[in-house]
Amino acid sequence: MVATIRIDQLLQEAVTSPYRMLVTRPTGAAVRGRIQAALDGSECETALLDFSAIELIDLSCADEVVVKLLATDTMARRYVVLRGLCDNQREAIDHVLAQQRLAVAALLPETDRPALLGWATDDLRRAFDAVCATAGPVVVSALAAMLEWPVARAADALATLARHRVVRAAADGYRPLSLPLL
């Protein structure tokens, strides 16, 4: 089950003004608190954070909303996917995630395909793209064959992606995060 959370609505509740810019650390903390409250009573596996109506996010808000959210107990059993990011938002979020050696999946508006933001090696990015491009589960040996890698390299990449919660580890292999059609 996926819980879609519109960040613009939470921002309006948090600051009670009509602007659509996520700036300042206190604003980011207030929005993160509302995200956590929305998810606390939910049984959803995936939180889809929709930034499409947000104009700007600064580094401090990117840190408060995304990085600190990923570190909470609320998110320990959930997956997070970002949607509707413009270039400046993507750059800010990518930067703060990379500094903390964290990663998150994002649906980019220009392709509407999953991309990896934050800290990731080239191997992780290639493995993530391969998992997302397949229709079913990907087993280690199949990924190794697809990318012409040794099995140990493929196993390490898939395990790391699962640890970062950007792919699902299942009994039958590794799967991309399933989202409703957007």
Contacts in CASP RR format, 6 or more apart in sequence:
PFRMAT RR
TARGET T0000
AUTHOR 0000-0000-0000
METHOD contacts of the structure
MODEL  1
MVATIRIDQLLQEAVTSPYRMLVTRPTGAAVRGRIQAALDGSECETALLD
FSAIELIDLSCADEVVVKLLATDTMARRYVVLRGLCDNQREAIDHVLAQQ
RLAVAALLPETDRPALLGWATDDLRRAFDAVCATAGPVVVSALAAMLEWP
VARAADALATLARHRVVRAAADGYRPLSLPLL
1 43 0 8 1.000
1 44 0 8 1.000
1 45 0 8 1.000
1 46 0 8 1.000
2 44 0 8 1.000
2 45 0 8 1.000
2 46 0 8 1.000
2 47 0 8 1.000
2 48 0 8 1.000
2 178 0 8 1.000
2 179 0 8 1.000
2 180 0 8 1.000
3 38 0 8 1.000
3 39 0 8 1.000
3 42 0 8 1.000
3 44 0 8 1.000
3 46 0 8 1.000
3 47 0 8 1.000
3 48 0 8 1.000
4 48 0 8 1.000
4 50 0 8 1.000
5 35 0 8 1.000
5 38 0 8 1.000
5 39 0 8 1.000
5 47 0 8 1.000
5 48 0 8 1.000
5 49 0 8 1.000
5 50 0 8 1.000
6 50 0 8 1.000
6 53 0 8 1.000
7 22 0 8 1.000
7 31 0 8 1.000
7 49 0 8 1.000
7 50 0 8 1.000
7 51 0 8 1.000
7 53 0 8 1.000
7 54 0 8 1.000
7 65 0 8 1.000
8 20 0 8 1.000
8 50 0 8 1.000
8 52 0 8 1.000
8 53 0 8 1.000
8 54 0 8 1.000
10 31 0 8 1.000
10 34 0 8 1.000
10 35 0 8 1.000
10 38 0 8 1.000
11 20 0 8 1.000
11 22 0 8 1.000
11 27 0 8 1.000
11 31 0 8 1.000
11 54 0 8 1.000
12 18 0 8 1.000
13 34 0 8 1.000
14 27 0 8 1.000
14 28 0 8 1.000
14 30 0 8 1.000
14 31 0 8 1.000
14 34 0 8 1.000
15 27 0 8 1.000
15 30 0 8 1.000
20 53 0 8 1.000
20 54 0 8 1.000
20 55 0 8 1.000
20 56 0 8 1.000
21 54 0 8 1.000
21 55 0 8 1.000
21 56 0 8 1.000
21 57 0 8 1.000
22 28 0 8 1.000
22 31 0 8 1.000
22 54 0 8 1.000
22 56 0 8 1.000
22 57 0 8 1.000
22 58 0 8 1.000
22 61 0 8 1.000
22 62 0 8 1.000
22 65 0 8 1.000
23 56 0 8 1.000
23 57 0 8 1.000
23 58 0 8 1.000
23 60 0 8 1.000
23 61 0 8 1.000
24 58 0 8 1.000
24 60 0 8 1.000
24 61 0 8 1.000
25 60 0 8 1.000
25 61 0 8 1.000
25 63 0 8 1.000
25 64 0 8 1.000
27 61 0 8 1.000
27 64 0 8 1.000
28 60 0 8 1.000
28 61 0 8 1.000
28 64 0 8 1.000
28 65 0 8 1.000
29 64 0 8 1.000
29 68 0 8 1.000
31 61 0 8 1.000
31 64 0 8 1.000
31 65 0 8 1.000
32 64 0 8 1.000
32 65 0 8 1.000
32 68 0 8 1.000
32 69 0 8 1.000
35 47 0 8 1.000
35 49 0 8 1.000
35 65 0 8 1.000
35 69 0 8 1.000
36 69 0 8 1.000
36 72 0 8 1.000
36 74 0 8 1.000
39 47 0 8 1.000
39 74 0 8 1.000
39 75 0 8 1.000
39 78 0 8 1.000
40 74 0 8 1.000
44 78 0 8 1.000
45 77 0 8 1.000
45 78 0 8 1.000
45 79 0 8 1.000
46 78 0 8 1.000
46 79 0 8 1.000
46 80 0 8 1.000
46 81 0 8 1.000
46 177 0 8 1.000
46 178 0 8 1.000
46 179 0 8 1.000
47 75 0 8 1.000
47 78 0 8 1.000
47 79 0 8 1.000
47 80 0 8 1.000
47 81 0 8 1.000
48 81 0 8 1.000
48 82 0 8 1.000
48 83 0 8 1.000
48 179 0 8 1.000
49 65 0 8 1.000
49 66 0 8 1.000
49 80 0 8 1.000
49 81 0 8 1.000
49 82 0 8 1.000
49 83 0 8 1.000
50 83 0 8 1.000
50 84 0 8 1.000
51 57 0 8 1.000
51 82 0 8 1.000
51 83 0 8 1.000
51 84 0 8 1.000
51 85 0 8 1.000
51 86 0 8 1.000
51 89 0 8 1.000
52 83 0 8 1.000
52 84 0 8 1.000
52 109 0 8 1.000
54 89 0 8 1.000
55 86 0 8 1.000
56 88 0 8 1.000
56 89 0 8 1.000
57 65 0 8 1.000
57 88 0 8 1.000
57 89 0 8 1.000
57 92 0 8 1.000
57 93 0 8 1.000
58 92 0 8 1.000
59 92 0 8 1.000
59 95 0 8 1.000
59 96 0 8 1.000
61 92 0 8 1.000
62 89 0 8 1.000
62 92 0 8 1.000
62 93 0 8 1.000
62 95 0 8 1.000
62 96 0 8 1.000
63 96 0 8 1.000
66 80 0 8 1.000
66 82 0 8 1.000
66 93 0 8 1.000
66 96 0 8 1.000
66 97 0 8 1.000
66 104 0 8 1.000
67 96 0 8 1.000
67 97 0 8 1.000
67 100 0 8 1.000
67 102 0 8 1.000
69 75 0 8 1.000
69 80 0 8 1.000
70 80 0 8 1.000
70 102 0 8 1.000
70 104 0 8 1.000
78 165 0 8 1.000
79 105 0 8 1.000
79 165 0 8 1.000
79 166 0 8 1.000
79 168 0 8 1.000
79 177 0 8 1.000
80 104 0 8 1.000
80 105 0 8 1.000
80 165 0 8 1.000
81 104 0 8 1.000
81 105 0 8 1.000
81 106 0 8 1.000
81 107 0 8 1.000
81 114 0 8 1.000
81 177 0 8 1.000
81 179 0 8 1.000
82 93 0 8 1.000
82 104 0 8 1.000
82 105 0 8 1.000
82 106 0 8 1.000
82 107 0 8 1.000
82 117 0 8 1.000
83 106 0 8 1.000
83 107 0 8 1.000
83 182 0 8 1.000
84 107 0 8 1.000
84 108 0 8 1.000
84 109 0 8 1.000
85 93 0 8 1.000
85 106 0 8 1.000
85 108 0 8 1.000
85 109 0 8 1.000
86 109 0 8 1.000
90 106 0 8 1.000
90 108 0 8 1.000
90 117 0 8 1.000
93 104 0 8 1.000
93 106 0 8 1.000
93 117 0 8 1.000
93 118 0 8 1.000
94 117 0 8 1.000
94 118 0 8 1.000
95 118 0 8 1.000
97 103 0 8 1.000
97 104 0 8 1.000
97 117 0 8 1.000
97 118 0 8 1.000
97 119 0 8 1.000
98 118 0 8 1.000
98 119 0 8 1.000
100 119 0 8 1.000
101 119 0 8 1.000
102 118 0 8 1.000
102 119 0 8 1.000
102 164 0 8 1.000
103 116 0 8 1.000
103 117 0 8 1.000
103 118 0 8 1.000
103 119 0 8 1.000
103 120 0 8 1.000
103 124 0 8 1.000
103 164 0 8 1.000
103 166 0 8 1.000
104 116 0 8 1.000
104 117 0 8 1.000
104 118 0 8 1.000
104 164 0 8 1.000
104 166 0 8 1.000
105 114 0 8 1.000
105 115 0 8 1.000
105 116 0 8 1.000
105 117 0 8 1.000
105 128 0 8 1.000
105 166 0 8 1.000
105 177 0 8 1.000
106 114 0 8 1.000
106 115 0 8 1.000
106 116 0 8 1.000
106 117 0 8 1.000
107 113 0 8 1.000
107 114 0 8 1.000
107 115 0 8 1.000
107 179 0 8 1.000
107 182 0 8 1.000
108 115 0 8 1.000
112 182 0 8 1.000
113 132 0 8 1.000
114 128 0 8 1.000
114 132 0 8 1.000
114 176 0 8 1.000
114 177 0 8 1.000
116 124 0 8 1.000
116 125 0 8 1.000
116 128 0 8 1.000
116 166 0 8 1.000
120 128 0 8 1.000
123 149 0 8 1.000
123 153 0 8 1.000
123 156 0 8 1.000
123 157 0 8 1.000
124 157 0 8 1.000
124 160 0 8 1.000
124 161 0 8 1.000
126 147 0 8 1.000
126 157 0 8 1.000
127 143 0 8 1.000
127 147 0 8 1.000
127 154 0 8 1.000
127 157 0 8 1.000
127 158 0 8 1.000
127 161 0 8 1.000
128 161 0 8 1.000
128 166 0 8 1.000
128 167 0 8 1.000
130 138 0 8 1.000
130 143 0 8 1.000
130 146 0 8 1.000
130 147 0 8 1.000
131 138 0 8 1.000
131 143 0 8 1.000
131 158 0 8 1.000
131 161 0 8 1.000
131 167 0 8 1.000
131 174 0 8 1.000
131 175 0 8 1.000
131 176 0 8 1.000
132 176 0 8 1.000
134 176 0 8 1.000
136 175 0 8 1.000
137 170 0 8 1.000
137 172 0 8 1.000
137 173 0 8 1.000
137 174 0 8 1.000
137 175 0 8 1.000
138 146 0 8 1.000
138 158 0 8 1.000
138 173 0 8 1.000
138 174 0 8 1.000
138 175 0 8 1.000
139 172 0 8 1.000
139 173 0 8 1.000
139 174 0 8 1.000
140 151 0 8 1.000
140 154 0 8 1.000
140 155 0 8 1.000
140 158 0 8 1.000
140 173 0 8 1.000
141 151 0 8 1.000
141 154 0 8 1.000
143 149 0 8 1.000
143 154 0 8 1.000
143 157 0 8 1.000
143 158 0 8 1.000
143 174 0 8 1.000
144 150 0 8 1.000
144 151 0 8 1.000
144 153 0 8 1.000
144 154 0 8 1.000
144 155 0 8 1.000
147 154 0 8 1.000
149 157 0 8 1.000
158 167 0 8 1.000
158 169 0 8 1.000
158 174 0 8 1.000
159 169 0 8 1.000
161 167 0 8 1.000
161 174 0 8 1.000
162 168 0 8 1.000
162 169 0 8 1.000
162 174 0 8 1.000
166 177 0 8 1.000
167 174 0 8 1.000
167 175 0 8 1.000
167 176 0 8 1.000
167 177 0 8 1.000
168 174 0 8 1.000
168 175 0 8 1.000
168 176 0 8 1.000
168 177 0 8 1.000
168 178 0 8 1.000
END
